């Protein structure tokens, strides 16, 4: 190990330990735990590469794959290209392509000629698939066999394939043109008679997904059928790769993170919180807050336009927070439930009318129940019959509007190809606030004229 690398050692909390002892201590851990420890101790990328090289090939390669995308990228951009080549060549094909897409163009252009031709071909095949589709997250390291061999021969061939495959629990049966004919699990293979032919014992009714299917739909299919892996095929039913359950976990985690950020009115970002530059984090938050501020200004403008009504009955102002807050909460409830239903596949855009009628009834029921509560509160405490009718009627109308708006906008966004999560959280609440105040004052003006 070069002394140049060892000089960079702003070390860990264990800086005073013997370096050999520290490396030996890491070797006793699982690669995921090693990666987590290196991340938590905030080592610079060059120091992480040095530690990986000293851990030994197998542990180092597995640990590198467990590091976050940002740390992997920093290592590639900091360390020697030839040193990092061994890590890149041993990564899962889909993870490797994702990483290469994130690094600077000049780095991967320098690295590509050094990669073996077969691996370069795999990279090029996966690179062409659109982000967010099954093709972009599949791995090409799957176990496959022809259908005309016996179980005994299949086990012998599988023993040779196993070291280079991501999983061998599912073995896919293909012909010479890679047409997907069937599948047999490793368990069934082991329990079958040695002289049985694979085409006679394989499962032919397969669930597969096209390469352009949305990854969220793929994740739902794996969850629905309890598969460990799902084959990805082209329009001619040729086997292109597989998506494994660990890929699905990553997909679900990424989608949940993005939805949570959108619901919290933050422009989505992939990095960890502490690794996101402060300037970029400011911009992620500022954009939505600026939009919400503009929407809030609409609420203020509505109140200014109805200043005469406030002068006639100053008590109207006291109940504005109650009306707008309640309808904002109701809209957020509806939006959150529908967004979640869309994410799980329980609701689809063609259910628009069913959702409309259901939320119409729910809005009327909630509006009547809460309106009656508000009416008695105003009449019994403030002894103002007209104000009680205004507040109760406003709650009924705003709750109905908020319920329908919160439930139907996600369906519209889904239909036009936008993320429904945009409607949940502060955004829908702020929009409904402006709508609620408008309805509140319109009802107030109408009932004040009626009572007079």
N, C-alpha and C positions, 0 to 999 in steps of 0.2 A: 504494500500500500504506500502510495507516495506521501512524502512528508508535507507536500503542498496542501493535500486534502486535510491532513490531520491538524493543520494550523488554524483551521476555521472554527474552532470548537468553543463557541458560546454553548456551553453544554447544558445538560438537563439539570433538574434539582440534584441529580446524583453526580455532579461534576467532579467531586473529589474522589469518586470511586476509581478503582483500577479499571481501565478500559476493557481488559479481557474479561473481568468478572461481569461487567455490564452486558457484554455480548453473550456470554454464557447464560446469563439470566434471561435474556430475550429468547434464546433458543428453547427454553423450557415452555414458552407460551405458544398458544395457537396463533397462526398467521394473522387472523382477524384481530386478536388482542395485541399483537406486536404493532400492527398498523395503527390501531387506536392509541397506543402508547406513544408512538412516534408523532402522531398528530397532536396529542394533548401536550407533549413537551415542547411543541413549537420549534422543532429543529429546522434550520435552513435546508433547502432542497439538496445542496451539495453534501451536507452531513448525513442526510437520510440515505443518499446513494452509497456513501461510504459504509454505513452500517449494514445496508442490504448486501453489499459485496462481501462483507465479513461474516454474514450469517450462514452462507452456503447456498448453493444454487436452488435447491428445491424450496427451502423455506423463503429465500429471497424472492423468488418468482411468485409464490403464493401470496406473500405479504404485499408485494407491489400491486397485485391485482385488487387487494382489499383497501388500498389507499383511496382517498377521495379523488375525483377527477382533477380538481384544482392542484392537488399535491403531485399527482402523476404528471400533469402538464409542466409544473415547475421543475420537476426532476429532468424531464426530457429537454427542456429549454436551457437547463443549467449544466448538466453533465455532458461528458464526451459521447458523441453519437454512437460510436462503436460499442461503448460500455452499455448503453441503454438498449442496444439492438437485441441483446439476449432476453431482456424483459419483454420487449415488443413482440418478438417472435413466439414467445410462449403464452401470450395472452389469449383469451377466448376471442374468436374472430370478430364477434359483434362488439365486444368491449374495445378491441384494438381499433376498429374503424371509428368508433365514437371518440376515442382519444385523439387519433390522428386528425380528425376534423377540427379539433379544438386548438391544436398547436399552430405555430406560425408556419406559413407555407414554405419558407426556405428550409426549415428544419425537416419537415416530412419529405420534401423533395430530395434533400441530401440523404435521408434514411432509406427511401424506397429502393434505390439501386442495390443496396446492401442486403435487402431481404430476399430470401430464396424465391425463385420464380413461381413455385406452386403457391406460396403464401401471398405473393403479389397478386396473383390471379384471384385468390379468395377476397383480398382487400378490394380489388376493382369491382368484383361482382356485388359485394355488399354496399360499396360506396354509392352505387347508382340508385339504390332504393330511397324513396322519399322518407324524410324524418316523420316519426309518429306512425309508421306502418309496420306490419308484421315483418316485412323483408328487412327493415332497418335494425330490428332487434334479434333476429334469428341467428343461430349459430350453424355453421356448415359442418361441424364435427359431430356427426350422428353415425350410429351403427346401422349398416345395411348389408343385406345378403340376397342372393338370388333364391327363387322359390323352388328350384329343382334339386336341391341338395338335401342330404339327410341331417337329422338332429346331431349326430356324432360329428359330421363334417362342419356343421354350423358352429358348434361349440369350439372346435379347433380354430376356425377362422376368427371367431369372435375373440378368442384369447389373444390373437395377434392384433386385432383392431383396438382392443380395450385401452391400451396406454395413451392413445391419441384422441380418444373420444370424450366428449363432455359427460355423456351418460350412456350406459349400455343396457339399462333396464328395459327400454323399448328397442326392439330390433325391427327395422323396416324392410319389407320385402319388395324389391324392385326388379324390373327387367333390364335389358341391355340399354334401353333409352331412358333409364331412370324413372320410368312410369311407376307410380306408387300402386302396388298390387295388394298389399296387406301389411299386417303387423303381428308380431308375437312378443310377448313379454319374456324376460329372462327366466322368470319363475316357471312359465309354461314350457319353455325350452328345456329347462333342467328336468322337469317332471315327465316329459314325453319319452316315448320309446326311442332308443338310439337310432333305429333304422327307419323311423317315420320321416316322410318327406315334408319339408316346410310348407309347401303349397297345400297340403292336406290338413294341416293343423293351424294355420295362420288365421287371424281374424280379417275378414274382408270388408266388413261394415265399419269403415273408419270415419272419424271426425277429423277433417283437415281444414285449414284456413288458407285463403288466397294471399299472395304476397302483399297486396295493396290494402288489406283489411286494417282498420284502425286498431291501435294497440290496446285501447280500452276494451274494445269488443273481444279481442283475443284473450285478454285477462279474464273477462266474464265467462268465456267458453271454458277455459281451463278450470276456473272455480266451479262452474256448473257441473262439469263431467268428472271432476276430481282426478284429472290427469297429472302426471308428473312432467309430461312433455306433449307438444302438439305439433304435427307435421305442417310445414308450409309448402304450398304447391303453386305452380304457375297455371295459366289457363288450360294447358294440355295435360294437367294432373301429373306433371313431373316433379319429383321431390327436390326442393331447393334447400331445405334446412329444417331445423326444429326450434321451437321456443320452449324453454324449460321453465319449471316452476320458480326457480330463483330469478329468472328474467322477469317473470310476472310480478314477483315481490318488488323488484326495483321499479317496474312500471307503475304499480299501484302507489308506491311511496312517492314517486315523482309527481304523479297526477294529483295525489292528495295534497302534497306540498304546494303545487301550483294553485289548486282550488282554494286552499286555505289562504294563500297570499291574495288571491283575487277577492275572496270574501272579506278580507281585512283591508281592502282598498290599497294594495301594494302591487306595483308592477312586478310580475314574477321574475325571479333570478335563481340561478342554480347553485351559486357558491354558498358555503357556510357563512353564518352571520359575521363572525370575526374576520373572515377572509374576503368579505365584500368591501371594496374601498369605500371610505366614508362619502366621497363625492358621488359615487354611483348609487349608494344607499339613499342619499339625500334625494337624488333624482327619481329613484323608484317610488319614494313616498310622496315627493312634492307633486308629481303629475296628477295623481288621484286627488290629493288634498286640494289642489287648485280647482279641479273640476267640481269637487264637492262644495268648495267655497262659493263658486259661481252659482251652483244650484241653491245654496243657502241664501244668496243674495236675492234670488227670486222670491223666497219666503218673506224676506224683509220688504221687498217691493210690494208684494200683495198686501201686507199689513199697512204700508203707507197709502196705498190706493183706497183702503177702507178706513182711513182715519176718521171720517165723519161718523161711521158706525161706532167706533170706539168712543168718540166724544158723546154720542147719544147714550151709550150704555158702557161705562168704563169697566164694569165687572166682566165684560166679555174677555178682556185681556187676561184675567186670572186663569181662565180655562183653556187658553191656547196650548200651553205645554201638555196638558192632560190629553187633549184631542189629538194633537200631532204625534205625541209620544206613543199613544195607544195604537194609532193607525200605522205608524212606522214599525212598531213591534209586530203587528199583525202581518204587514207586508213582508217583513223579514222572515217570519215563520213560514208563510206560504212559499216564498221563494226558496228557502232552505230545503223544505220537504220535496219540492218539485225537482230542484237541482240534484238532490240526493237520489230521487227516483230515476231521473235520467241517467245518472252515473251508474246505477245498478241495473239498468235495463228494465225497470218496473214500469216506466212511463216512456212513451215514444211520442214524437211530434203529432202523429195522426190521432192521438188521444185528446186533442185540443178541446173538442166539445164535451167529452166526458169530464175532463178537468174543470171546464168552465161551469158546468151544471153543479158539480160537487162543491166547488169553491163558492159558487153563488149561494147555495144553501148554507154553507158554513159561514159566509159573511153575514147573511141575514140573521142566522142564529146568534152569532157572536155580537152583532150590532144590537139586536133586541135585548139580549141579556145585559150587556155592559151599558147600553143606553138607559135601561130601567134603573140600574144601580146609580148611574150619574144623575138621573132625574130626581130620585128621592134624596140624594145627597144635597143637591142644590135647593130643592124645595124645603126640606126639613131644616137645613142650616142657614140658608140665605133668605128663605121665605119669598122667593121670587119665581112665580109660576112661569112667566115668559122666558126667563133665563134658563130654567130647568128644561123647557121644551126645546130651546135652541141647542143646548148642550147635548141632550139626548138624541135629537134628530141628527145633529152633526156627527155624533159618534156612529149612529147607524149608517149614514151615508158614506162617511170616510172609511169605516171598517169594511164595508162592502167593496168600495173602490180599491182599497189597499189589498184586500184578499185576492181580488181578481187580477189586479196589476202584478202582484208578486208571484202569482201562480202562472200567468199566461206569458209574461215577457220571456222567461227562460225557454219556453217551448218555441217562441218565435226566433230567439237567438239560435237555438239548436237547429231549427229548420234552415236558417240562412248560413249555417256553418260557423257561427261564433260560439265561444265558450259560455254556457249558461251561468257559470259561477260569477260572471260579471254582475249579475243582478242581485246577488245576495249581499248581506252586510250593509255597510254604511251607504253604498250607492242607492239601493232601493229605498232605504229609510229616508235619505235626504230628498230624493225625488218625491216621495209620497208626502213628506212634510209640506212641500210647496203646494201639492195638490190638495192636501187636507186643509190647509189654511184657507185656500180659495173656496172650497166647499163650505167650510165653517162660516165664513163671512157672507157668502151668498144666502145660506140658510138663515143666518141672523138677520140680514136685511129683509128677507121675505117675511119672516115671522114677526119682526118688529112692525112692519106695515100692517100685517094681518091683525095683530093685537091692538094696534092703535085705531 
